[in-house]
Amino acid sequence: MLFNALTPSSALQLATFADIDAFKPAELMEDARSIPLDVARFAAARAVVCLPACRIILMRSFARILDTAYRAPGG
C-alpha cells in the first residue's frame, strides 16, 4: 500500500519484483542471499532516494531466510 502511493521521478527510483529470480540482482548491493519461505505468495518492491551523502532504500520484502553481510559504511 505504501508503494502504491509513490510515483517515480528524477529523485525517486521504484522497482517491483515478480519472482525471486528478478529480485536476486537487488541483493548484490547488500551481498545477500534470500531463501523465500512461501514462493507462491512472493512479492517485493523497492524505493530508492539518492542524496549527496547517502542513499536511502525502502524495501517491502517477503517471508524469507536472509543471509547477509553489510559491507558498506553505515549499512
N, C-alpha and C positions, 0 to 999 in steps of 0.2 A: 504494500500500500504506500509506503514512503516513497519508493522509486516511481510509482505511477504518477506522482505529482511533479516529478522533475522533468526538465526539458534540457537537452544537450545544448551547449553554447561553446564559445571560444574559451571560456573559463572552466566549464564542466564537461567531463567526458563520462558517458554512460555505456555500459555493456551488460548484456544479458547472455546467459549460457544455457543452452537447451539440454546438454548432457555432460557427463564427466569428461569426455574427450575434448569438448570445446572449452571446458573450464581449466584443464591442465596447464595450458600456457600462462594463465594468470598466476599460477602458483610459482612460476620460475622466479618472480620478483622476491618472494619470501623464502625461496629454497625449501619448498614444502611439498608434501605428498599427501593426498586425501584418499581415504577409502570410504565411499558412501555406504551408509547403513541401510538406506532404502532407495535403490536405484529407480524404482518405478515412480517415486514422487520427487525426483531430483529437480531442483530449481535454484538458481543463483543469479545474483546481479551485483554490479559494482559501479560506484560513482567515484570519480577522481577529480580533485581540485588541486592544481599545481600553483603553489605560491613561491615567491622568490627564495625563501629559505627552507621550504619543506613541501612535501606532497601529502595531502590528506586523502585517505582512501576509506570509503564506507562500503562494507560488503554485507549483502544479505546472503547468508550461507545455507547449508543443508546439514542434516544429521550426518556426522562423519567421524571417523578416526583421523586425527591430524598429526602428522609427524613433521615438525618444522624446526628450523634454526634461523632466527632473525640475525642477519649479518650486517644490516645497515645500521649506522649510528642512530639512536633514538627509536629503533624499531620495537 
